[in-house]
Amino acid sequence: MRKNLPAAIALLLVAAAAGAQTIRCESNDVKYEKYHQCRTNGAERVMLTRQLSDMVCIEGTTWGTRSGMVWVGSGCGAEFEATNDSASVSGTHLVCESINGRRMDCPASTSFGVSLLHQISDSSCIRGTSWGYGPDGVWVDRGCRAEFVLESSR
């Protein structure tokens, strides 16, 4: 993360989708006891959409939700989508796993986009580095194991 950023920042942006928010929440402190909270404005559903940090972001370990907030710790930095609309995370779910650090291609229809829903692995899942997608499916590498949402429409 950039050195000119404060130790922990929160930036709230209203997404184009009705009722959805993109929340950028980061913690530069690698100690789990030091965490940062970012307001979700009472959203019922939060999902990690893009990891920003080199440090791993694992739901329940280095990030989570509590009392209308997203919390991050241990150096996790990510963008989250917060919504009260359960349809925003609808679509086909796909688990794709890199075994023994090797690249794995998982065939899927990706024409409307792909979002990382839950990281399963201890290894970081960073879009463009350890996961991504193309016209024929989702790929994972470097030990990334995650559940993805294949969007059905925009």
Secondary structure, DSSP 4 states (H G I P E B T S, - for coil): --TTS-SS-EEEEE-SSTT-EEEEEE-----TT-EEEEE-TT-SEEEEEEE-SSS---BTTTEEEETTEEEEETT-EEEEEEES-GGGG-SEEEEEE-STT--EEEE---TT-EEEEEE-SSS---BTTTEEEETTEEEE-TT-EEEEEE-S--
